[in-house]
Amino acid sequence: MSLAARRTLAFAVALVLLLYFAHGGAAWPRVLLFLVVFVVAATVWVRGQYADSLDNHPWLLPWPLAIGSCVVGAALLVLGRSGAGPGLFGAILLYFGIGALVMRWHERDAGRRAWGLLLLGGGLVIGLLGSALLGHLKGSLPLWLLGFALLLLLPVAAALLSEEAIRWLDDPAPGRGAWRGGGVVGGAVVFAAVAVGTVVWVGSTWVLGVLLVLGLLVVALASSTQADIAAILAVIALMGVTPLQETRLEVLNPGGHSRVLVALGDSYMSGEGASVYYQGTDEGGGDTCRRSPTAWAAMAGQQRPFDGLAFLACSGARTANVRADPASVPPPRAQKGEPGTQLAQYQDLKKRTPFAPGLVVLSIGGNDAGFSTIGLMCLAPGDCNTRSSLWTGGLDQVERLLRVTYAEVRAVFPTTPVVVMGYPNPIDNRVSRCGQVALSIRERNFIQDFVQRLNARVQKAAADYGFYYLKAMEGSLAASHLQLCDPLNGGRPGLNFIGLRSVNGIAEQRFNPAN
């Protein structure tokens, strides 16, 4: 076995050990030990590739092994999406094989430019398609299309075409003599100019971090080594050793109490984004209601005047997930991992352990109105404000669904007071530029206007059914300086714009961009 092959084998063994112990939840000192071993092995592996390239004897993974890695990796990735569990290793193997193929492309002049242009065009088409599907197609397919384009096709295309660009800048042909030997410097200057221009145009320094990461990835791909593989695997490993979110015991049982607080609704009621959840409510691939003991309803239910809590709110809930009457339209539907809809669970709980409700708090309608798709659409390229009618045009239907749900809530709680929550305005628009979100002032104004319109519908429908409306909730984040872009939030807004590893479960569920 050659020295280069032994270095590759050592790198692979160090990677497997690191991922095994990180994924297995080993103690931090042990994971740190194998992380150090991995870094050393990766450094030796990349440094050896660089030295071999200087001697014009680069070690390349044989074609059959490179293609086989791609095929097996893709198969494992598909199995991982079905819940089998090998998706993370499949993604690593696929990227490793693609990196080997890119290195072989670097060694061949024939067809490199054509392949680069083909991948560039394909990446742009798939990326634009994924962007266009955001807000129109349910599920995570649009995000996977964007990820495939931004993290695979476009970086590989940039790697192939950057080699051509650097050679062009280094070409001593007449008229370009001043650039001789300055290909890398010239490329760096062009990239810096593009990055600064993009930041100025978007108005968010958050974009600069994304561009730097993509730039480093392109440099690694364009090099004569597989440094990109080592860098990406190091990031995955570091994400893997992030401590799991804690869990608490089951939510309190309201049985036998006479002044029970009943909490129904969506993520604004359940406590989405907290660092701790009740046991069994944060399971990737299963129940992801993410009910938190630090949610305000959970804390209120354990204080006077209440003596118990029926905590049924669930992250991602729509009106159909609250209702229980099978004759209602659209029909009720329990969320994944839940034994029934929220009202059905309430009725079953009351039969098993009788209690008396003292107050019902309800937050619903935001997901029917498309809150999550608005966030995705505004993160995608383009101005989501230009497509505002996709959401504002559906508010009549949202109000109809609210009325059907409110009627059923009133039937289940005929004498219990019900308080309906408005949605807090998430973003402070007093400043035109904000580094905390990659959104233009027009997009931020659209989000604020949409939340206000939705709250008006919620308040109107609630009043017609004799429910109280907690209007103070609309300004709760602003009053506490916890909005995004509030200059007084101290860099700690009251909601997460992007949260890494926000879902418990196997690696494919934790790192799924849709979560």
N, C-alpha and C positions, 0 to 999 in steps of 0.2 A: 504494500500500500504506500502510495506517495505521501510526502510530507503534507501537501495541500489537502489530500483526502483525509489524512489523520486530523488536521485542523478542523475540517468540516465536521467530521464525526464527533470530535470533542465539543464543538459548538452545539451540535444537535443533542448530545447527551445532557449538556448543561441546561439547555432550553427545556427538555422534557422534565428534568428534575425540578427546575424552578416552577414550571406550570403545575406539576403534580402536587408539590407542597403548598403552593399558593391556592390552588383550587380546592385542596383538601382541608383548608382552614388550619394549617399548622401554626404553631406559636411563632410570633414575630421574629425572635432571634434566629430560629431555624430558617425561616424564609429569607431573612437578611443575609444569612450565610450563603445560601444558594443564589441569591441575587448577585452577590460579590463574585461568586464563581462564574456566573453567567456573563457578567461584565468583562471579566478577565478573558474568558474563552472567546467572547465576541470581539474584543480588541485584538487578540492574537489572530483570529480568523480574518478580520478586515485588513489588518496590517499586512498579513501574509499575502492577501490578494493584491494589495497595492504594490508590494515588493515584486511579486511575480509579473505584474503588468509592466513595471519599469524594465524588467529583463526580457520583455517581449515573449514571455512564456506563461501567459495567464492560465490558471486552472479553471476549466469550465465544466459544469455538470453535464454529463453526456446527454445527448438529445432524448434517448428513451426515458432516462430518469427525470429529466425536466418536464417532458410531456406527461409522464406517468404521475408526477407530483400534482400537476394541474388537474388531471382527470380525477385522481383519488380525492384531492382537496375539494373539488367541486361536488363530488358525491357526498362527502362527509358534511359539507355545508348544507346541502339539501336535506340530509337526514337530521341535521341540527335544527332546521326550521320546523321539522315535524315533531320536535320535542325529544329526540333520541339522545341528545347530549353531546355529540362529537363536533358540533359546528365550529367551535373556537379552534380546535386543532385542524379542522378542514380549511378554515380561512388562512391559518398560518401556512399550511402545506401548499395551498393554492398560490398565495403570494410568493412563497419561496420558489415555486416552479416558474411563475411569471418572471421573477427577478432573474432566474437563470436564463430564461429565453431572451430577456432584454440584454443581458451581458453578451449572449451569442450574437444578437443583432449588432451590438457595438463593434464586434469584430468583422462584420461584413458590410462593405460599402453598398453592395447591390441591393436595391429595394428598400434601404433604410428610410430614405426620404418619403417614398411612396407609402410605406407602412405607417410612418409618423403622421402623414397627412390624413390617411384613412382613419387612424385611431382618433385623431383630433376631430375630424368631422363626425365620427360616430359618437364621441364623447359629448360634443356640443348638442347633437340631436337628442341623445338619450337624456342629457341633463335638462334640456329645455322641455322635453316630454314629461320628465318627472316633476318639473316646476309647474307645468300647465295642469297636471293631474292633481296637484295639491288643492284641497278644498272641493274637488269634484269626485274623487274616488276614495271610498272608505278603505281602511286597512293601511298597511305599511309599504305597499308597493311603490308609491311615489318616492318615499324616502330611500328605499333600496335602489331605485333607478338613479336618484341623485348621488347616492353614495358610490354606486358602480361607476358613474361618470367622473365624479370629482376625485375619488380616491384610487381609481384604477386606470381607466381609459385615458383621461387627460394627463395624469402624471407620466404614464408610459409614453404617450405621444410627445410630451415635452422633453422627456429624456432622449428620444430618438432625434427629434428636431433640434434640440440644443446642441447636439454634437455637430450637426450641419452648420448651425449658426456660429458656433465657436470657430470652426474651420474657416467659415467665410470671413469672420473678423480677423483671423490670423493670416488670411490669404495675402501674400505680398504683391498681388496684381497691381498694375498701375492705377493710381487714384485712391488706393487704400493703404498706401505704405505707412501712414501715420498710425494705423491700427495694428501693424505687425507685432505679434507677440502680446497683444492686449485683448485677446478674445475673452478671457475670464473676467478681466477688469471691465471691459465694455459691457458684457452681459450683466455684471453686478450693478453697473450704473443704470442700465436700462431697467432692471428689475426694481431698483430703489426708486427711480422716477415714477414707474407705474404704481408702486405701492403707496408712495406719498400722494400721488394724484387720486388714487382710489379712496384713501382715507379722507382727503379734503372733500371729494365729491359726495361720499356717503355721510360724512360728518360724524364718524364714530371710530375711536381708536381701537375698539374691539376687533375691527376688521384687520388691523395691522398684525395682530397676533395670528390670525388665520392665514394671512399672506406669508408671514415668516415661516410658519409650519409648512405650508405648501412649497415655499421656496427651498427650504432645506430638504424636503422630500425630492424635489426635482433635481437638486444638486447631487443628492445621494444616488438617485436613479441614473443620472448622467455620468457618474464616476465609473471607474473601471473596477469597482468593488460592489459588494452587496451590502453596503453600509445602511441602505434603506431598510433592509430586512432586519438587521440588528437593532436599528433605532425603533422601528415599529413594534418589534417584539418586546423591547424594553418597556415601551409605553403600556403595552398589553399586560406585561408582568406587573408593572407598578399599579395598574388599575386592579389587577387580580389580588394584590395584597392589601388593598384598602379594606379596613375592618368592616365586617358586615354590620348592617343596621341591627340595633338591639330589638328584641321583642319583649313584650310584657305579657302578663297572664291574660286570660280571656276577659272580655269586657264584663263589667259588673252586672250581676243578675238583679233585675228589678223586682223579682217575685216577693209578694207580701207587703210591698210599700204602697203608700196612699198618695204621694205627691211626686210621681215619677216624671222626669223630663224626657220627652220622646224627641229624638233628633232624626229627621228624615232629610234626604237630599243628595247633593253631589259633593265634589271635592272641597268646595268652600266650607262645607259642614263637617266632612270626615277628617280633615286635617292633612290633606295632601302636601307633601314637601317637608314633613317633619322628619326628625332623625330617629324616632322610635314609634312603633306601631303595636297594636294588640296582636297577640299570637294568632296566626292563621289568616291574617288579612293582608299580607304582603308577600304573596307567593307567586313568583313568575310562572306563567303557564296555568295558574289556578286562580285563587281568589286574590284580586289586587284592589280590594276596596280601600286599603290603607287607612284604617280607622286609628287615629292617634289619641293616646291619653292626654296629649298636650293641646288637642283641639279645644276651642273655647266651650263648645257644647259639653264635651266630656268633663271638663273642669267644673262647669256650672252645675252639672247634674250631681256632683258630689258635695255641693254646698247648699246652705239654706237659701230659699225655703224648700228646696227639693230634698227628697230622701232616697232617691233612686234614679237610675238612668237606663233607658232603652235606646241604645246607640245603633242605629240602622243605616245611617248615611253611608254612601259608597262612592268612591272616586270614579268619575266618568259616567255617573248616573244620568239617564234621561227620564222624561216623564213616564215612559212606558215601564221603566224599572221601579217606579214607585207604586203604580196602580196594581190592583189585584182582581178587579172585576173582569172575568173572561169575556163579557159582552161589550166591553169598551173598545173603541177604535182609535188608533191601532191597538191590537191586543197586548196585554201585559207581557213582560219578558224579564225573567230573572237574569241578573248579570252572572258571568262565568264564575263558578266556584261558590255561588250563593245558593242557599236552599230554596229560595223563592224571592218574589219581589218584596220591597220593603214593607208595604202594608200587609202582605200575606205573612211575612215573618212576625210582624207585630201581633196579628190576630192569633197566630199559632203560639207565640210566646205567652200571650195573655191567657190562653186556654190551659197551657201547661203549668204556669205559675201565676195565678191571678194577682193583679195589681191595679191601681187606679192612676191614670195619667193626670198630671197637674198642669202641664203645658206642652204644646207641640211647637217645635221650631222647624222650619222648612226652607231649604234653599234649592231651587230647581229651575230649569229652563235654559241655563247657559249652554249646556251641551246640545240641547235641541236647536239652539240658535247658531251653533257652530263655533263655539269659543276656541276649541283646539285647532280647527282648520284655519281660523283667522290667524292664529299664531304661526302656523306652518306657512301659510300663504305670504304673510308679511316677512318671514325669514327668507323666502325664496327670492331669486332675482326679480327685479321689477318693482313697481309701486302698487301695493295691494289696494290703495285707495281708489285706483282706477277700476277695480272690480268690486266696489262696495255693494253694488246692487245684488250680488250673489247672496249676501247676508241680510241686508235691510229689506230686500224683497220677500224674505221668508218670515218676517216678524208677525204677519197676520196668522200664519199657520202655527207659529210658536204660541201665540196667545190662545188659539183654539185648543191646543194641547194642554196648556196651563189650566184652562177652564174645566176640561174633562177631568184633569187630575185633582184640581181643587174641589170639584163636586164630590169626588170619591173620598177625599180626605175629610170633608165635612160630614159625609155619611158615616164614616168610621168613628169620627170624634164629634158627635152632635152637640155636646155641651162643653167640651174642653176648648179653652182659648188656643188659637193657632196664630203664631207670629211668622210671617213670611219675610225672608231676608232679601234685600237688594244686593247687587254685586258691587264691590268696591272698585273705584277707578284705579287701575293698576299703575298708571304712568303719569308723572308730573310733566305737564307741557309748558311750564313757565319759561324754560330755556330752550332755545332752538337746537342746540347741539348737546348730545348726551353720549358719553362713552360707555354707559352701562347696557345699552341695547343698540343693535345694528338696524335701527329703524329711522326713517326720515321723519321730519316734523309733520309732514302730511299724513304719513302712516300712523303716527302717534295720535294725531288729531282725529283720524278716522276711528281708531280703537276707542278713544274717549267718547266720541259722539255715539258710537254703536252701543256701548255700555249704558249710556244715558237713555237711549231709545228703548233698549231692552228693559231697563228698570221701570220705565214709564208703563210698559205693557204689564209687567209683573204687578206693579202697584195697582193699576186699574182693575185687573182681574181679581186680585186679592180682596179689594174693597167690595166687589160685587158678591163675594161669598162670606162677607162678615169677618174676614181675617184682618189682623193687625199687620201693618207694614213697618218694618224697622228702617226708616229712611236714614238714620244715622250711620247705618252700615255702609252706605254709598261713600261716605267720606272718612271711613275708619282708618284707611292707610294714610290718607293725606293728613289727618289730624295728628297722627303719631309719627309723621315724617318717615314713613316706611314705603313710599311709592318708589318705583324705579325712576331714575333721573332726578329725584329730589336732592338738591345740593346739601341738604341737612341730614341725609340718611346715613352719613358716615361710611358709605360703601357697603352697607348691610340692609338692603331693601327687604320688605316683608314678604316677598315671594320670589321664587326661583325662576330666572330666565332660562337657564340651562342647568340641569343637574345630572352629573355623571353617576352612573350606577344607582339609579333611584328605585330600582325594583330588585327584590330579593329573588333568588332562584339560580339556575345554572347560568353559565357564562353567556350563552346566546341570548338569554332573556335579560340579563343585567345590562349587556352592551348593545341591545337592540335599539337603534336610533328612535324607533317609534315610542319607546318607553322613557 
